[in-house]
Amino acid sequence: MKPLSWMGIVLVIVGVLALAYGGITYTRQEKVLDIGPIHATKETQERIPVPPILGGIALAGGIALLVIGARKKS
């Protein structure tokens, strides 16, 4: 397979995932209490939103690369 086609496949997958999930969620831990042998932590979930337009652009770009890669002869 051509490198252009691989890049197209990756962009299509990233675009679909961005449209499906709408962002990246991760968990962050921070120390609340640390006295000798006693430790307490707090977990908070953070979210990085990904605009749907970026997912659409990635999807369209991936499809374009796949079409260009299929037409191009080596």
PQR file with spaces between the fields and no chain letter, atoms N, CA, C, O and H, PARSE charges and radii, in Angstrom:
ATOM       1  N    MET     1       0.829   -1.179    0.000 -0.4000 1.5000
ATOM       2  CA   MET     1       0.000    0.000    0.000 -0.0000 2.0000
ATOM       3  C    MET     1       0.876    1.246    0.000  0.5500 1.7000
ATOM       4  O    MET     1       1.969    1.239    0.566 -0.5500 1.4000
ATOM       5  N    LYS     2       0.417    2.278   -0.612 -0.4000 1.5000
ATOM       6  CA   LYS     2       1.176    3.515   -0.738 -0.0000 2.0000
ATOM       7  C    LYS     2       1.091    4.333    0.557  0.5500 1.7000
ATOM       8  O    LYS     2       0.097    4.252    1.280 -0.5500 1.4000
ATOM       9  H    LYS     2      -0.471    2.283   -1.072  0.4000 1.0000
ATOM      10  N    PRO     3       2.127    5.114    0.846 -0.5600 1.5000
ATOM      11  CA   PRO     3       2.100    5.954    2.052  0.2800 2.0000
ATOM      12  C    PRO     3       0.933    6.943    2.061  0.5500 1.7000
ATOM      13  O    PRO     3       0.395    7.261    3.121 -0.5500 1.4000
ATOM      14  N    LEU     4       0.550    7.421    0.896 -0.4000 1.5000
ATOM      15  CA   LEU     4      -0.572    8.358    0.811 -0.0000 2.0000
ATOM      16  C    LEU     4      -1.874    7.689    1.258  0.5500 1.7000
ATOM      17  O    LEU     4      -2.706    8.306    1.921 -0.5500 1.4000
ATOM      18  H    LEU     4       0.988    7.163    0.035  0.4000 1.0000
ATOM      19  N    SER     5      -2.032    6.430    0.887 -0.4000 1.5000
ATOM      20  CA   SER     5      -3.223    5.688    1.295 -0.0000 2.0000
ATOM      21  C    SER     5      -3.219    5.433    2.800  0.5500 1.7000
ATOM      22  O    SER     5      -4.268    5.500    3.442 -0.5500 1.4000
ATOM      23  H    SER     5      -1.356    5.929    0.348  0.4000 1.0000
ATOM      24  N    TRP     6      -2.059    5.143    3.363 -0.4000 1.5000
ATOM      25  CA   TRP     6      -1.969    4.925    4.814 -0.0000 2.0000
ATOM      26  C    TRP     6      -2.341    6.192    5.574  0.5500 1.7000
ATOM      27  O    TRP     6      -3.060    6.137    6.572 -0.5500 1.4000
ATOM      28  H    TRP     6      -1.208    5.088    2.842  0.4000 1.0000
ATOM      29  N    MET     7      -1.847    7.336    5.096 -0.4000 1.5000
ATOM      30  CA   MET     7      -2.191    8.595    5.747 -0.0000 2.0000
ATOM      31  C    MET     7      -3.685    8.864    5.643  0.5500 1.7000
ATOM      32  O    MET     7      -4.292    9.386    6.579 -0.5500 1.4000
ATOM      33  H    MET     7      -1.263    7.380    4.285  0.4000 1.0000
ATOM      34  N    GLY     8      -4.273    8.514    4.517 -0.4000 1.5000
ATOM      35  CA   GLY     8      -5.710    8.676    4.334 -0.0000 2.0000
ATOM      36  C    GLY     8      -6.507    7.820    5.296  0.5500 1.7000
ATOM      37  O    GLY     8      -7.497    8.277    5.866 -0.5500 1.4000
ATOM      38  H    GLY     8      -3.780    8.090    3.757  0.4000 1.0000
ATOM      39  N    ILE     9      -6.077    6.570    5.482 -0.4000 1.5000
ATOM      40  CA   ILE     9      -6.763    5.667    6.414 -0.0000 2.0000
ATOM      41  C    ILE     9      -6.680    6.203    7.836  0.5500 1.7000
ATOM      42  O    ILE     9      -7.668    6.180    8.571 -0.5500 1.4000
ATOM      43  H    ILE     9      -5.272    6.198    5.019  0.4000 1.0000
ATOM      44  N    VAL    10      -5.510    6.683    8.224 -0.4000 1.5000
ATOM      45  CA   VAL    10      -5.334    7.231    9.578 -0.0000 2.0000
ATOM      46  C    VAL    10      -6.223    8.451    9.779  0.5500 1.7000
ATOM      47  O    VAL    10      -6.858    8.589   10.825 -0.5500 1.4000
ATOM      48  H    VAL    10      -4.707    6.701    7.627  0.4000 1.0000
ATOM      49  N    LEU    11      -6.276    9.335    8.789 -0.4000 1.5000
ATOM      50  CA   LEU    11      -7.121   10.523    8.907 -0.0000 2.0000
ATOM      51  C    LEU    11      -8.606   10.172    8.969  0.5500 1.7000
ATOM      52  O    LEU    11      -9.361   10.815    9.697 -0.5500 1.4000
ATOM      53  H    LEU    11      -5.760    9.223    7.939  0.4000 1.0000
ATOM      54  N    VAL    12      -9.025    9.176    8.226 -0.4000 1.5000
ATOM      55  CA   VAL    12     -10.426    8.749    8.277 -0.0000 2.0000
ATOM      56  C    VAL    12     -10.760    8.218    9.672  0.5500 1.7000
ATOM      57  O    VAL    12     -11.811    8.544   10.224 -0.5500 1.4000
ATOM      58  H    VAL    12      -8.411    8.654    7.635  0.4000 1.0000
ATOM      59  N    ILE    13      -9.874    7.408   10.242 -0.4000 1.5000
ATOM      60  CA   ILE    13     -10.117    6.855   11.578 -0.0000 2.0000
ATOM      61  C    ILE    13     -10.154    7.968   12.619  0.5500 1.7000
ATOM      62  O    ILE    13     -11.031    7.982   13.482 -0.5500 1.4000
ATOM      63  H    ILE    13      -9.020    7.143    9.794  0.4000 1.0000
ATOM      64  N    VAL    14      -9.205    8.902   12.543 -0.4000 1.5000
ATOM      65  CA   VAL    14      -9.174   10.026   13.496 -0.0000 2.0000
ATOM      66  C    VAL    14     -10.428   10.881   13.348  0.5500 1.7000
ATOM      67  O    VAL    14     -11.006   11.309   14.347 -0.5500 1.4000
ATOM      68  H    VAL    14      -8.492    8.890   11.842  0.4000 1.0000
ATOM      69  N    GLY    15     -10.849   11.130   12.122 -0.4000 1.5000
ATOM      70  CA   GLY    15     -12.046   11.935   11.885 -0.0000 2.0000
ATOM      71  C    GLY    15     -13.301   11.293   12.431  0.5500 1.7000
ATOM      72  O    GLY    15     -14.131   11.968   13.040 -0.5500 1.4000
ATOM      73  H    GLY    15     -10.379   10.783   11.311  0.4000 1.0000
ATOM      74  N    VAL    16     -13.450    9.987   12.219 -0.4000 1.5000
ATOM      75  CA   VAL    16     -14.626    9.278   12.731 -0.0000 2.0000
ATOM      76  C    VAL    16     -14.625    9.278   14.251  0.5500 1.7000
ATOM      77  O    VAL    16     -15.668    9.491   14.868 -0.5500 1.4000
ATOM      78  H    VAL    16     -12.776    9.439   11.724  0.4000 1.0000
ATOM      79  N    LEU    17     -13.465    9.043   14.864 -0.4000 1.5000
ATOM      80  CA   LEU    17     -13.394    9.046   16.326 -0.0000 2.0000
ATOM      81  C    LEU    17     -13.677   10.437   16.899  0.5500 1.7000
ATOM      82  O    LEU    17     -14.333   10.559   17.934 -0.5500 1.4000
ATOM      83  H    LEU    17     -12.618    8.870   14.363  0.4000 1.0000
ATOM      84  N    ALA    18     -13.190   11.474   16.237 -0.4000 1.5000
ATOM      85  CA   ALA    18     -13.443   12.837   16.710 -0.0000 2.0000
ATOM      86  C    ALA    18     -14.925   13.177   16.621  0.5500 1.7000
ATOM      87  O    ALA    18     -15.459   13.842   17.509 -0.5500 1.4000
ATOM      88  H    ALA    18     -12.657   11.375   15.396  0.4000 1.0000
ATOM      89  N    LEU    19     -15.596   12.732   15.562 -0.4000 1.5000
ATOM      90  CA   LEU    19     -17.025   12.992   15.435 -0.0000 2.0000
ATOM      91  C    LEU    19     -17.840   12.156   16.418  0.5500 1.7000
ATOM      92  O    LEU    19     -18.863   12.618   16.924 -0.5500 1.4000
ATOM      93  H    LEU    19     -15.162   12.192   14.840  0.4000 1.0000
ATOM      94  N    ALA    20     -17.397   10.937   16.692 -0.4000 1.5000
ATOM      95  CA   ALA    20     -18.156   10.054   17.581 -0.0000 2.0000
ATOM      96  C    ALA    20     -18.036   10.463   19.046  0.5500 1.7000
ATOM      97  O    ALA    20     -19.031   10.453   19.771 -0.5500 1.4000
ATOM      98  H    ALA    20     -16.565   10.561   16.282  0.4000 1.0000
ATOM      99  N    TYR    21     -16.843   10.820   19.486 -0.4000 1.5000
ATOM     100  CA   TYR    21     -16.628   11.097   20.902 -0.0000 2.0000
ATOM     101  C    TYR    21     -16.667   12.583   21.248  0.5500 1.7000
ATOM     102  O    TYR    21     -16.984   12.928   22.386 -0.5500 1.4000
ATOM     103  H    TYR    21     -16.035   10.829   18.896  0.4000 1.0000
ATOM     104  N    GLY    22     -16.363   13.453   20.331 -0.4000 1.5000
ATOM     105  CA   GLY    22     -16.446   14.882   20.571 -0.0000 2.0000
ATOM     106  C    GLY    22     -15.393   15.448   21.496  0.5500 1.7000
ATOM     107  O    GLY    22     -15.475   16.620   21.862 -0.5500 1.4000
ATOM     108  H    GLY    22     -16.106   13.173   19.406  0.4000 1.0000
ATOM     109  N    GLY    23     -14.422   14.674   21.880 -0.4000 1.5000
ATOM     110  CA   GLY    23     -13.358   15.187   22.738 -0.0000 2.0000
ATOM     111  C    GLY    23     -12.575   14.067   23.383  0.5500 1.7000
ATOM     112  O    GLY    23     -12.857   12.885   23.186 -0.5500 1.4000
ATOM     113  H    GLY    23     -14.355   13.721   21.583  0.4000 1.0000
ATOM     114  N    ILE    24     -11.581   14.468   24.160 -0.4000 1.5000
ATOM     115  CA   ILE    24     -10.717   13.518   24.851 -0.0000 2.0000
ATOM     116  C    ILE    24     -10.926   13.709   26.350  0.5500 1.7000
ATOM     117  O    ILE    24     -10.810   14.823   26.861 -0.5500 1.4000
ATOM     118  H    ILE    24     -11.352   15.428   24.319  0.4000 1.0000
ATOM     119  N    THR    25     -11.232   12.627   27.048 -0.4000 1.5000
ATOM     120  CA   THR    25     -11.429   12.681   28.486 -0.0000 2.0000
ATOM     121  C    THR    25     -10.288   11.940   29.165  0.5500 1.7000
ATOM     122  O    THR    25      -9.919   10.841   28.750 -0.5500 1.4000
ATOM     123  H    THR    25     -11.326   11.722   26.633  0.4000 1.0000
ATOM     124  N    TYR    26      -9.728   12.545   30.213 -0.4000 1.5000
ATOM     125  CA   TYR    26      -8.671   11.891   30.973 -0.0000 2.0000
ATOM     126  C    TYR    26      -8.880   12.160   32.460  0.5500 1.7000
ATOM     127  O    TYR    26      -9.575   13.101   32.840 -0.5500 1.4000
ATOM     128  H    TYR    26     -10.028   13.437   30.549  0.4000 1.0000
ATOM     129  N    THR    27      -8.271   11.324   33.290 -0.4000 1.5000
ATOM     130  CA   THR    27      -8.391   11.439   34.741 -0.0000 2.0000
ATOM     131  C    THR    27      -7.080   11.937   35.316  0.5500 1.7000
ATOM     132  O    THR    27      -6.006   11.442   34.972 -0.5500 1.4000
ATOM     133  H    THR    27      -7.706   10.559   32.981  0.4000 1.0000
ATOM     134  N    ARG    28      -7.179   12.922   36.195 -0.4000 1.5000
ATOM     135  CA   ARG    28      -5.999   13.507   36.836 -0.0000 2.0000
ATOM     136  C    ARG    28      -6.097   13.263   38.339  0.5500 1.7000
ATOM     137  O    ARG    28      -7.155   13.461   38.937 -0.5500 1.4000
ATOM     138  H    ARG    28      -8.050   13.325   36.474  0.4000 1.0000
ATOM     139  N    GLN    29      -5.000   12.837   38.942 -0.4000 1.5000
ATOM     140  CA   GLN    29      -4.950   12.611   40.386 -0.0000 2.0000
ATOM     141  C    GLN    29      -4.107   13.697   41.038  0.5500 1.7000
ATOM     142  O    GLN    29      -3.055   14.080   40.527 -0.5500 1.4000
ATOM     143  H    GLN    29      -4.141   12.676   38.456  0.4000 1.0000
ATOM     144  N    GLU    30      -4.589   14.185   42.175 -0.4000 1.5000
ATOM     145  CA   GLU    30      -3.807   15.163   42.917 -0.0000 2.0000
ATOM     146  C    GLU    30      -3.861   14.824   44.403  0.5500 1.7000
ATOM     147  O    GLU    30      -4.870   14.331   44.907 -0.5500 1.4000
ATOM     148  H    GLU    30      -5.444   13.874   42.590  0.4000 1.0000
ATOM     149  N    LYS    31      -2.764   15.095   45.088 -0.4000 1.5000
ATOM     150  CA   LYS    31      -2.689   14.823   46.512 -0.0000 2.0000
ATOM     151  C    LYS    31      -3.512   15.848   47.279  0.5500 1.7000
ATOM     152  O    LYS    31      -3.421   17.051   47.033 -0.5500 1.4000
ATOM     153  H    LYS    31      -1.944   15.496   44.679  0.4000 1.0000
ATOM     154  N    VAL    32      -4.315   15.350   48.211 -0.4000 1.5000
ATOM     155  CA   VAL    32      -5.099   16.230   49.063 -0.0000 2.0000
ATOM     156  C    VAL    32      -4.478   16.265   50.457  0.5500 1.7000
ATOM     157  O    VAL    32      -4.421   17.312   51.102 -0.5500 1.4000
ATOM     158  H    VAL    32      -4.389   14.373   48.411  0.4000 1.0000
ATOM     159  N    LEU    33      -4.016   15.101   50.907 -0.4000 1.5000
ATOM     160  CA   LEU    33      -3.476   14.985   52.256 -0.0000 2.0000
ATOM     161  C    LEU    33      -2.268   14.050   52.227  0.5500 1.7000
ATOM     162  O    LEU    33      -2.329   12.966   51.647 -0.5500 1.4000
ATOM     163  H    LEU    33      -4.063   14.250   50.383  0.4000 1.0000
ATOM     164  N    ASP    34      -1.186   14.471   52.848 -0.4000 1.5000
ATOM     165  CA   ASP    34       0.023   13.648   52.899 -0.0000 2.0000
ATOM     166  C    ASP    34       0.705   13.892   54.240  0.5500 1.7000
ATOM     167  O    ASP    34       1.612   14.715   54.357 -0.5500 1.4000
ATOM     168  H    ASP    34      -1.136   15.352   53.319  0.4000 1.0000
ATOM     169  N    ILE    35       0.240   13.147   55.257 -0.4000 1.5000
ATOM     170  CA   ILE    35       0.787   13.273   56.612 -0.0000 2.0000
ATOM     171  C    ILE    35       1.326   11.905   57.029  0.5500 1.7000
ATOM     172  O    ILE    35       0.559   11.001   57.362 -0.5500 1.4000
ATOM     173  H    ILE    35      -0.497   12.478   55.162  0.4000 1.0000
ATOM     174  N    GLY    36       2.631   11.767   57.009 -0.4000 1.5000
ATOM     175  CA   GLY    36       3.254   10.499   57.409 -0.0000 2.0000
ATOM     176  C    GLY    36       2.734    9.350   56.571  0.5500 1.7000
ATOM     177  O    GLY    36       2.805    9.392   55.342 -0.5500 1.4000
ATOM     178  H    GLY    36       3.253   12.501   56.739  0.4000 1.0000
ATOM     179  N    PRO    37       2.206    8.311   57.235 -0.5600 1.5000
ATOM     180  CA   PRO    37       1.710    7.144   56.495  0.2800 2.0000
ATOM     181  C    PRO    37       0.305    7.347   55.913  0.5500 1.7000
ATOM     182  O    PRO    37      -0.203    6.469   55.216 -0.5500 1.4000
ATOM     183  N    ILE    38      -0.318    8.475   56.186 -0.4000 1.5000
ATOM     184  CA   ILE    38      -1.675    8.724   55.699 -0.0000 2.0000
ATOM     185  C    ILE    38      -1.595    9.534   54.399  0.5500 1.7000
ATOM     186  O    ILE    38      -1.020   10.621   54.357 -0.5500 1.4000
ATOM     187  H    ILE    38       0.095    9.189   56.752  0.4000 1.0000
ATOM     188  N    HIS    39      -2.188    8.973   53.345 -0.4000 1.5000
ATOM     189  CA   HIS    39      -2.200    9.623   52.041 -0.0000 2.0000
ATOM     190  C    HIS    39      -3.638    9.669   51.530  0.5500 1.7000
ATOM     191  O    HIS    39      -4.372    8.687   51.642 -0.5500 1.4000
ATOM     192  H    HIS    39      -2.655    8.090   53.378  0.4000 1.0000
ATOM     193  N    ALA    40      -4.028   10.777   50.986 -0.4000 1.5000
ATOM     194  CA   ALA    40      -5.346   10.910   50.373 -0.0000 2.0000
ATOM     195  C    ALA    40      -5.175   11.614   49.028  0.5500 1.7000
ATOM     196  O    ALA    40      -4.483   12.625   48.916 -0.5500 1.4000
ATOM     197  H    ALA    40      -3.432   11.575   50.895  0.4000 1.0000
ATOM     198  N    THR    41      -5.821   11.053   48.026 -0.4000 1.5000
ATOM     199  CA   THR    41      -5.763   11.660   46.696 -0.0000 2.0000
ATOM     200  C    THR    41      -7.178   11.914   46.195  0.5500 1.7000
ATOM     201  O    THR    41      -8.142   11.295   46.645 -0.5500 1.4000
ATOM     202  H    THR    41      -6.383   10.231   48.117  0.4000 1.0000
ATOM     203  N    LYS    42      -7.269   12.824   45.267 -0.4000 1.5000
ATOM     204  CA   LYS    42      -8.549   13.162   44.658 -0.0000 2.0000
ATOM     205  C    LYS    42      -8.411   12.984   43.152  0.5500 1.7000
ATOM     206  O    LYS    42      -7.448   13.457   42.548 -0.5500 1.4000
ATOM     207  H    LYS    42      -6.486   13.327   44.901  0.4000 1.0000
ATOM     208  N    GLU    43      -9.380   12.301   42.552 -0.4000 1.5000
ATOM     209  CA   GLU    43      -9.388   12.095   41.107 -0.0000 2.0000
ATOM     210  C    GLU    43     -10.405   13.039   40.479  0.5500 1.7000
ATOM     211  O    GLU    43     -11.560   13.098   40.902 -0.5500 1.4000
ATOM     212  H    GLU    43     -10.162   11.917   43.042  0.4000 1.0000
ATOM     213  N    THR    44      -9.966   13.767   39.477 -0.4000 1.5000
ATOM     214  CA   THR    44     -10.874   14.634   38.741 -0.0000 2.0000
ATOM     215  C    THR    44     -10.777   14.286   37.262  0.5500 1.7000
ATOM     216  O    THR    44      -9.693   14.027   36.740 -0.5500 1.4000
ATOM     217  H    THR    44      -9.028   13.719   39.134  0.4000 1.0000
ATOM     218  N    GLN    45     -11.918   14.285   36.601 -0.4000 1.5000
ATOM     219  CA   GLN    45     -11.937   14.006   35.174 -0.0000 2.0000
ATOM     220  C    GLN    45     -11.914   15.322   34.416  0.5500 1.7000
ATOM     221  O    GLN    45     -12.727   16.213   34.663 -0.5500 1.4000
ATOM     222  H    GLN    45     -12.799   14.495   37.025  0.4000 1.0000
ATOM     223  N    GLU    46     -10.987   15.427   33.507 -0.4000 1.5000
ATOM     224  CA   GLU    46     -10.832   16.611   32.665 -0.0000 2.0000
ATOM     225  C    GLU    46     -11.231   16.227   31.243  0.5500 1.7000
ATOM     226  O    GLU    46     -11.128   15.065   30.850 -0.5500 1.4000
ATOM     227  H    GLU    46     -10.327   14.703   33.307  0.4000 1.0000
ATOM     228  N    ARG    47     -11.685   17.213   30.482 -0.4000 1.5000
ATOM     229  CA   ARG    47     -12.083   16.953   29.105 -0.0000 2.0000
ATOM     230  C    ARG    47     -11.515   18.022   28.187  0.5500 1.7000
ATOM     231  O    ARG    47     -11.599   19.217   28.471 -0.5500 1.4000
ATOM     232  H    ARG    47     -11.769   18.157   30.801  0.4000 1.0000
ATOM     233  N    ILE    48     -10.940   17.576   27.093 -0.4000 1.5000
ATOM     234  CA   ILE    48     -10.454   18.470   26.044 -0.0000 2.0000
ATOM     235  C    ILE    48     -11.443   18.342   24.883  0.5500 1.7000
ATOM     236  O    ILE    48     -11.463   17.319   24.198 -0.5500 1.4000
ATOM     237  H    ILE    48     -10.871   16.606   26.862  0.4000 1.0000
ATOM     238  N    PRO    49     -12.258   19.368   24.658 -0.5600 1.5000
ATOM     239  CA   PRO    49     -13.251   19.261   23.576  0.2800 2.0000
ATOM     240  C    PRO    49     -12.604   19.377   22.198  0.5500 1.7000
ATOM     241  O    PRO    49     -11.681   20.164   21.992 -0.5500 1.4000
ATOM     242  N    VAL    50     -13.105   18.580   21.265 -0.4000 1.5000
ATOM     243  CA   VAL    50     -12.657   18.640   19.867 -0.0000 2.0000
ATOM     244  C    VAL    50     -13.865   19.085   19.048  0.5500 1.7000
ATOM     245  O    VAL    50     -14.875   18.381   19.010 -0.5500 1.4000
ATOM     246  H    VAL    50     -13.855   17.939   21.432  0.4000 1.0000
ATOM     247  N    PRO    51     -13.778   20.238   18.394 -0.5600 1.5000
ATOM     248  CA   PRO    51     -14.909   20.716   17.603  0.2800 2.0000
ATOM     249  C    PRO    51     -15.255   19.739   16.475  0.5500 1.7000
ATOM     250  O    PRO    51     -14.360   19.168   15.852 -0.5500 1.4000
ATOM     251  N    PRO    52     -16.540   19.551   16.216 -0.5600 1.5000
ATOM     252  CA   PRO    52     -16.943   18.625   15.150  0.2800 2.0000
ATOM     253  C    PRO    52     -16.398   19.022   13.778  0.5500 1.7000
ATOM     254  O    PRO    52     -16.209   18.164   12.916 -0.5500 1.4000
ATOM     255  N    ILE    53     -16.147   20.305   13.573 -0.4000 1.5000
ATOM     256  CA   ILE    53     -15.628   20.743   12.276 -0.0000 2.0000
ATOM     257  C    ILE    53     -14.243   20.150   12.020  0.5500 1.7000
ATOM     258  O    ILE    53     -13.910   19.826   10.880 -0.5500 1.4000
ATOM     259  H    ILE    53     -16.300   21.002   14.273  0.4000 1.0000
ATOM     260  N    LEU    54     -13.435   20.005   13.073 -0.4000 1.5000
ATOM     261  CA   LEU    54     -12.107   19.390   12.897 -0.0000 2.0000
ATOM     262  C    LEU    54     -12.228   17.913   12.530  0.5500 1.7000
ATOM     263  O    LEU    54     -11.471   17.407   11.702 -0.5500 1.4000
ATOM     264  H    LEU    54     -13.706   20.268   13.999  0.4000 1.0000
ATOM     265  N    GLY    55     -13.185   17.226   13.152 -0.4000 1.5000
ATOM     266  CA   GLY    55     -13.418   15.824   12.792 -0.0000 2.0000
ATOM     267  C    GLY    55     -13.876   15.690   11.350  0.5500 1.7000
ATOM     268  O    GLY    55     -13.451   14.781   10.637 -0.5500 1.4000
ATOM     269  H    GLY    55     -13.801   17.637   13.825  0.4000 1.0000
ATOM     270  N    GLY    56     -14.748   16.604   10.921 -0.4000 1.5000
ATOM     271  CA   GLY    56     -15.220   16.582    9.535 -0.0000 2.0000
ATOM     272  C    GLY    56     -14.108   16.876    8.546  0.5500 1.7000
ATOM     273  O    GLY    56     -14.029   16.259    7.484 -0.5500 1.4000
ATOM     274  H    GLY    56     -15.093   17.343   11.500  0.4000 1.0000
ATOM     275  N    ILE    57     -13.248   17.822    8.901 -0.4000 1.5000
ATOM     276  CA   ILE    57     -12.112   18.154    8.020 -0.0000 2.0000
ATOM     277  C    ILE    57     -11.150   16.974    7.916  0.5500 1.7000
ATOM     278  O    ILE    57     -10.668   16.658    6.828 -0.5500 1.4000
ATOM     279  H    ILE    57     -13.312   18.323    9.764  0.4000 1.0000
ATOM     280  N    ALA    58     -10.871   16.323    9.046 -0.4000 1.5000
ATOM     281  CA   ALA    58      -9.981   15.157    9.025 -0.0000 2.0000
ATOM     282  C    ALA    58     -10.592   14.029    8.192  0.5500 1.7000
ATOM     283  O    ALA    58      -9.888   13.367    7.430 -0.5500 1.4000
ATOM     284  H    ALA    58     -11.263   16.580    9.929  0.4000 1.0000
ATOM     285  N    LEU    59     -11.891   13.813    8.337 -0.4000 1.5000
ATOM     286  CA   LEU    59     -12.571   12.763    7.579 -0.0000 2.0000
ATOM     287  C    LEU    59     -12.542   13.067    6.081  0.5500 1.7000
ATOM     288  O    LEU    59     -12.236   12.189    5.274 -0.5500 1.4000
ATOM     289  H    LEU    59     -12.463   14.351    8.956  0.4000 1.0000
ATOM     290  N    ALA    60     -12.858   14.300    5.713 -0.4000 1.5000
ATOM     291  CA   ALA    60     -12.847   14.683    4.297 -0.0000 2.0000
ATOM     292  C    ALA    60     -11.430   14.614    3.721  0.5500 1.7000
ATOM     293  O    ALA    60     -11.245   14.161    2.592 -0.5500 1.4000
ATOM     294  H    ALA    60     -13.106   15.013    6.369  0.4000 1.0000
ATOM     295  N    GLY    61     -10.436   15.058    4.486 -0.4000 1.5000
ATOM     296  CA   GLY    61      -9.055   14.985    4.026 -0.0000 2.0000
ATOM     297  C    GLY    61      -8.595   13.545    3.842  0.5500 1.7000
ATOM     298  O    GLY    61      -7.881   13.232    2.890 -0.5500 1.4000
ATOM     299  H    GLY    61     -10.586   15.425    5.403  0.4000 1.0000
ATOM     300  N    GLY    62      -9.004   12.674    4.752 -0.4000 1.5000
ATOM     301  CA   GLY    62      -8.641   11.262    4.627 -0.0000 2.0000
ATOM     302  C    GLY    62      -9.254   10.617    3.401  0.5500 1.7000
ATOM     303  O    GLY    62      -8.602    9.841    2.701 -0.5500 1.4000
ATOM     304  H    GLY    62      -9.584   12.929    5.526  0.4000 1.0000
ATOM     305  N    ILE    63     -10.514   10.944    3.144 -0.4000 1.5000
ATOM     306  CA   ILE    63     -11.171   10.393    1.948 -0.0000 2.0000
ATOM     307  C    ILE    63     -10.488   10.927    0.690  0.5500 1.7000
ATOM     308  O    ILE    63     -10.286   10.182   -0.270 -0.5500 1.4000
ATOM     309  H    ILE    63     -11.043   11.575    3.712  0.4000 1.0000
ATOM     310  N    ALA    64     -10.133   12.209    0.690 -0.4000 1.5000
ATOM     311  CA   ALA    64      -9.444   12.787   -0.473 -0.0000 2.0000
ATOM     312  C    ALA    64      -8.096   12.107   -0.703  0.5500 1.7000
ATOM     313  O    ALA    64      -7.733   11.819   -1.843 -0.5500 1.4000
ATOM     314  H    ALA    64     -10.297   12.814    1.469  0.4000 1.0000
ATOM     315  N    LEU    65      -7.355   11.851    0.372 -0.4000 1.5000
ATOM     316  CA   LEU    65      -6.057   11.175    0.220 -0.0000 2.0000
ATOM     317  C    LEU    65      -6.231    9.752   -0.297  0.5500 1.7000
ATOM     318  O    LEU    65      -5.423    9.276   -1.095 -0.5500 1.4000
ATOM     319  H    LEU    65      -7.650   12.086    1.299  0.4000 1.0000
ATOM     320  N    LEU    66      -7.279    9.073    0.154 -0.4000 1.5000
ATOM     321  CA   LEU    66      -7.526    7.721   -0.345 -0.0000 2.0000
ATOM     322  C    LEU    66      -7.856    7.734   -1.843  0.5500 1.7000
ATOM     323  O    LEU    66      -7.393    6.875   -2.593 -0.5500 1.4000
ATOM     324  H    LEU    66      -7.936    9.460    0.802  0.4000 1.0000
ATOM     325  N    VAL    67      -8.646    8.698   -2.265 -0.4000 1.5000
ATOM     326  CA   VAL    67      -8.992    8.796   -3.693 -0.0000 2.0000
ATOM     327  C    VAL    67      -7.762    9.145   -4.521  0.5500 1.7000
ATOM     328  O    VAL    67      -7.531    8.550   -5.574 -0.5500 1.4000
ATOM     329  H    VAL    67      -9.022    9.397   -1.656  0.4000 1.0000
ATOM     330  N    ILE    68      -6.971   10.108   -4.048 -0.4000 1.5000
ATOM     331  CA   ILE    68      -5.758   10.502   -4.767 -0.0000 2.0000
ATOM     332  C    ILE    68      -4.758    9.334   -4.813  0.5500 1.7000
ATOM     333  O    ILE    68      -4.113    9.104   -5.835 -0.5500 1.4000
ATOM     334  H    ILE    68      -7.159   10.591   -3.193  0.4000 1.0000
ATOM     335  N    GLY    69      -4.638    8.606   -3.707 -0.4000 1.5000
ATOM     336  CA   GLY    69      -3.721    7.464   -3.659 -0.0000 2.0000
ATOM     337  C    GLY    69      -4.153    6.345   -4.589  0.5500 1.7000
ATOM     338  O    GLY    69      -3.308    5.645   -5.147 -0.5500 1.4000
ATOM     339  H    GLY    69      -5.163    8.792   -2.876  0.4000 1.0000
ATOM     340  N    ALA    70      -5.466    6.166   -4.765 -0.4000 1.5000
ATOM     341  CA   ALA    70      -5.950    5.116   -5.640 -0.0000 2.0000
ATOM     342  C    ALA    70      -5.756    5.502   -7.112  0.5500 1.7000
ATOM     343  O    ALA    70      -5.527    4.634   -7.954 -0.5500 1.4000
ATOM     344  H    ALA    70      -6.152    6.734   -4.311  0.4000 1.0000
ATOM     345  N    ARG    71      -5.845    6.783   -7.418 -0.4000 1.5000
ATOM     346  CA   ARG    71      -5.699    7.229   -8.801 -0.0000 2.0000
ATOM     347  C    ARG    71      -4.241    7.293   -9.238  0.5500 1.7000
ATOM     348  O    ARG    71      -3.922    7.055  -10.403 -0.5500 1.4000
ATOM     349  H    ARG    71      -6.031    7.489   -6.734  0.4000 1.0000
ATOM     350  N    LYS    72      -3.376    7.610   -8.315 -0.4000 1.5000
ATOM     351  CA   LYS    72      -1.965    7.789   -8.631 -0.0000 2.0000
ATOM     352  C    LYS    72      -1.326    6.429   -8.980  0.5500 1.7000
ATOM     353  O    LYS    72      -1.476    5.457   -8.241 -0.5500 1.4000
ATOM     354  H    LYS    72      -3.635    7.803   -7.368  0.4000 1.0000
ATOM     355  N    LYS    73      -0.629    6.382  -10.090 -0.4000 1.5000
ATOM     356  CA   LYS    73       0.031    5.145  -10.485 -0.0000 2.0000
ATOM     357  C    LYS    73       1.500    5.241  -10.183  0.5500 1.7000
ATOM     358  O    LYS    73       2.131    6.269  -10.430 -0.5500 1.4000
ATOM     359  H    LYS    73      -0.507    7.172  -10.691  0.4000 1.0000
ATOM     360  N    SER    74       2.050    4.159   -9.644 -0.4000 1.5000
ATOM     361  CA   SER    74       3.481    4.190   -9.312 -0.0000 2.0000
ATOM     362  C    SER    74       4.345    3.655  -10.418  0.5500 1.7000
ATOM     363  O    SER    74       5.568    3.618  -10.283 -0.5500 1.4000
ATOM     364  H    SER    74       1.537    3.324   -9.444  0.4000 1.0000
